[in-house]
Amino acid sequence: MIPRKHHKLVFSFFMSLLMSCIMSLVISIFNVGLVANIIGIWLKAWSFAFAVAFPTILVVGPIVHKLVALVLQDEQENG
């Protein structure tokens, strides 16, 4: 198993893997339809999308965490 100290890296990997998979499939089908070679088209798009998504999430993730912290209120105890 991977040590917990690598949580952000592992999270970014799986998030980018799954999101790029889903989005590239949807966009590929949207652009070309359910053609005979859609799997090949999608796998090519997915590999490119993942190569962009993984480093993007690593860079953008901390910014998103800060934005979320700005818009969420801390829960206060009701006495």
C-alpha positions in Angstrom: 0.0 0.0 0.0 1.0 3.6 -0.5 1.8 5.7 2.6 -0.9 8.2 3.6 1.5 11.1 3.2 1.0 10.7 -0.6 -2.8 11.2 -0.2 -2.9 14.3 -2.5 -0.9 12.7 -5.2 -2.9 9.5 -5.2 -6.2 11.4 -5.0 -5.2 13.6 -8.0 -4.2 10.5 -9.9 -7.5 8.7 -9.5 -9.6 11.9 -9.9 -7.9 12.8 -13.1 -8.0 9.2 -14.4 -11.8 8.9 -13.8 -12.8 12.4 -14.9 -10.7 12.2 -18.0 -12.2 8.8 -18.8 -15.8 10.0 -18.4 -15.3 13.3 -20.1 -13.3 12.1 -23.1 -15.9 9.3 -23.7 -18.8 11.8 -23.6 -17.1 14.3 -25.8 -15.9 11.7 -28.3 -19.5 10.3 -28.6 -20.9 13.9 -28.9 -18.4 14.8 -31.6 -18.4 11.7 -33.8 -21.4 9.6 -32.6 -21.4 5.9 -31.9 -19.2 5.0 -34.9 -17.5 1.6 -35.5 -14.1 2.8 -34.2 -15.4 4.8 -31.2 -13.3 2.8 -28.8 -10.1 3.7 -30.6 -11.1 7.3 -30.9 -12.0 7.4 -27.2 -8.8 5.7 -26.0 -6.7 8.2 -28.0 -8.7 11.1 -26.5 -8.5 9.6 -23.0 -4.8 9.2 -23.1 -4.4 12.9 -24.1 -7.0 14.1 -21.6 -5.3 12.2 -18.7 -1.9 13.6 -19.6 -3.4 17.1 -19.3 -5.8 16.4 -16.4 -3.3 14.9 -13.9 -0.8 17.8 -13.8 -3.7 20.3 -13.9 -5.3 18.8 -10.8 -2.0 18.8 -9.0 -1.7 22.6 -9.7 -5.3 23.6 -9.5 -6.3 21.4 -6.5 -4.8 23.7 -3.8 -6.4 26.7 -5.4 -9.8 25.0 -5.3 -9.3 24.0 -1.7 -8.7 27.7 -0.8 -11.8 28.8 -2.8 -14.0 26.2 -1.1 -12.7 27.4 2.3 -13.7 30.9 1.4 -17.2 30.1 0.4 -18.1 27.6 3.2 -19.0 28.7 6.7 -17.6 27.0 9.8 -20.4 25.2 11.7 -21.1 26.9 15.0 -22.3 25.1 18.0 -25.8 26.0 19.1 -25.7 26.4 22.8 
